[in-house]
Amino acid sequence: MSSPLLFDRDGAVAILTLNRPQARNALSPELACRLADAMDEIAADDAIRAVVLTGAGDKAFCAGGDLALSLPLLSGARQPQDDWDRRFLADDGINARIAQRGFDLVKPVIAAVNGACMAGGMETLLGTDIRIAVPHATFALPEAVRGVIPFAGALVRLPRQIPYALAMEMMLTGAAIDADTALNAGLIGRIVAPEALMDAAMEIARKVAANAPVAVQQIKRTVIAASGVTLAEGYVMEDRAKRVVMATEDAREGPRAFMEKRPAVYRGR
């Protein structure tokens, strides 16, 4: 049986594919655990400089937590039946690592949204950095319709990433928005044809991976940390990032390569 998560590499780019197309790539306990483990591995591997996250098939990026397997475990309506179930219940950090909620993954993540992006899938999306989607993609947080709430970051992140009124309409009604609305609201950055989705995502990921990794990671870390703080506090963070980056050999390599009219070779130090 095929793994519910495919983990591939293309040079310095990691490619994660949620691989349960028959279940709209919903997060089963096993898939959730495997995805959390992949995030740990990516965070620890200096050779990985960017990540592409997508779903298998052409129907869904991720439909959220599996309503038959995962949500009943969390509510107590279903008892654990295997090691994946038991680990899913015991490890509170699994959802945090999946959605990068309080999890320090400084490698940029590019989401390639190939279809419906809902509930926990939407919350995972909110933890990514660059997002492209196909024209038929939809986005929703229908938790209130099911008697629960988003609990992997959306209550905090969504109103910061799109206009407040739209964020509240999505969360309070559970209604979906289409790709054009998501683009206009700034939830995604680009709409591309389905056949071009992965090529576009990989092109972006390779550009990111080709840049100086310390600089890239300090940009991501500082932007996230500075969200919601005062300008003065943010400038302190920016100055700290500047000191870290300017102390690297890569900060000398970049200008030197430009002057010598050659591609820069960044080593992450």
N, C-alpha and C positions, 0 to 999 in steps of 0.2 A: 504494500500500500504506500502511495506517495506521501511524503511528509507534508503536514499542513503548513509548513513554512519552508520556502526555498531560500537558501542563502548562497549567493554567487558573488564572484569578484571579477572585476574588470580593471586590472591595474590597481590604482589606489581607490577605486570606487567599489563599495559594497552594494549589492542589489538584494533587497529583501522583497519577496513576493508572498503575500498572504494567499495560501493555496487550498482554499476550500470553496471553489466556485459553485459546487452543488448546494452550499449553504450561504451563498452570497458573501463568502469570506468572513462569516461571523466568527467572533473570537470564542472558540471553545476553550476549556481549561488547558488542554494540551497546546493549542496555538498560542494562547496568552503566555504560557510558561516559556515556550520556545522563542517567542518574540522578545521577551524580557531577557533571556539568556543571550540572544543575538545582540541586543543593545549593550549588555555588559561586555561582550567580546569586542564589539566595535569600539567602545570607549577605551578599552585597554590596549588596542592594537594601533601602534603609531604608524603602521604602513597603510592604514585606512584613513583617507582624508576627506571623503564625502560619502554620502549614503543616498541611494534611491529607494523609495518605498512605494510599492504598488500592489495591486490585487490581480489574481488570476482571472481570466475570462474577460468578457466585455459587458457584464451586467452590474458588477459592484466592486468598488474599492474595498469597503468593509461595511457590513450592515450593523456593526456593533457587537455587544456581547450576545452570545448564543442564548436565545430565550428558552430553549429546552434544556441546555446544559449548564451554562455559567450563572445566569441570573437566579435560577432556583437554588443553586448552591449558596449564593450570598444571602438569600432571604431565608434559608433554612427549609425551603420546601422540598429539597432533594438532598439526600445524604451522599457523602463521598463514596465513589465506587472503585476508584483506582488511584494510583500514585499521583497522576496529574491533578485529579480532583483535590486530593489532600494537600498537595503543594499549593495549588491555587488558593485554597482557603487559608493556609498557614502563613503564606508570604505576602504581607501587606504591600511590599515594594513592587510586586509584579505590575500592577496597573500604573504605578508611578514611572516605572522604567519604560513601559509601552508608550505612555503619553508624554514622557519627559517632564513630569510634574515633580519638581524637587529632585530631579536626577540630572547630574552635571554632564550631559553629553555635549561637548563643544564642537564635535564634527557636524558640519551643516547637513541637514536632511532635506532632500528634494522629494516632494510627494507627486507621484504621477497618478492622478485620480481617473480611473478608467470606467467609473460608473457611479452607482449610488454610494454616498458617504454619509453614514447615519450613526447616531448615538455614540458608542465607544469608538467607532471608526472616525467620526467627526472630531471627537476629543483627541484622538491620535493625530489627526490632521492639524489641529491647533498647536501641537507641539513641534511641527515641522517649520522649516525656514523659507523654502521656495516651493510654490505650488502651481502645477499646471493641470489642466483637466480637459476631458473630451466634451463635446457639445451636449451630450445627453447626460452628463453628470448631474446629480442632485445632492443637496446637502440638508440634513435635518437633525434635530435633537428632540426626538419624540418621547423622551423619558416620562414626562408628566402624564402623557396619555396612558402609559403603562403603570402608573402609580408610583413611580420612583423619580429620581432626579439625576442629572448629569453629576458625576462625582470624580471625574478624572481631569479636572481643570477648566471645563467650559464655563462654569459660573463666574470664574475670575477672568479667564482669557478672552472669551468671545466679545464682551462689551469693550474690551481694549483694542480688539482687532477690527471690528466693524462698528458702524453707528449703533448707539445704545438702543434706539427704538427698534431697529431691525433685529438686534440680538435678543431683545426681550420678546418680540413677537415670535421669533423662532422657538425660544425656550418655553414660553407660556402656552402657546398653541400647539406646538409640536409639528407645525406645518413646514414643508420642505420649500427650499428655494432652488431655482434652476441655475445653470452655469453662468448665464448672462448676468443674473442678479448678483451672484457670488463675485463675479469679476468687477461689476460696477461698485460693489461694496468694499472691494479690496480684500476679500477672503482668499481669492486666488489671483495669480498674476498674469495668467495667460490661458487661452482656450486653443487647443490644437486638434486636428483631425485624429480620429482613433488610430489610424495606421502610422501616424507620426509621433504618437505620445511618448513611447520609450526612447526613440531617437532624440527627441527634444529634451527629455529628462537627462539622458546620458550626456548630451552635449553640454548642458549646464553643469552637471556633476563633474565632468572632466575639466571644465574651465576652473571650477572651484578647487579641484584637487591639484591643478597645476600651479596654483598660487602658493605663497609662503604659508605653511600650515600654522605657525605661531601667530602670524598676523590674522589669518582667517579665524582662528579660534578665539583670539582676543576680541575681535569684532563681535562675534556671536555672544561671548560671555558678557561683554560690557553692555551691549544693547539690551540683553535680557535683564541684567542686574539693574540697569538704570531705568527700567520701566516703572513709572509711578513715583520716582524720587524727585526731589527738587533739582533744579538746574545746577545749583552749587554742588550738591552731592554727586550728580552725574558727572560733572567736570572732574571731580576728584577721581572717580572711577576711570574716566578717559585718560587722565594723566598717568594713572597707575598702569594702564594698558600700554600707553606710549613707552614708558620706561622698560617694560618687559620686552616689547617688540624691538626697540632701538638697541637693546643689548645683545641681539642675536646676530649671528653671522649672516643669516638670510637678509637682514636689513642692509648689510653691506653688499651682498651678492646682487640684489635687485638693481640698484643704480649702476653697479659695475657692469652687469650684463647689458644694460641699456646703452651705456657708453661704448661698449665693445661690439654692439650690434649683433648680439647672440641671445638665444633663449636662456633665461635664468635657470639655474639648477638649485632648487631649494631643498634643504636637508632637515628642516624642522628644528634648527638650533641656531 
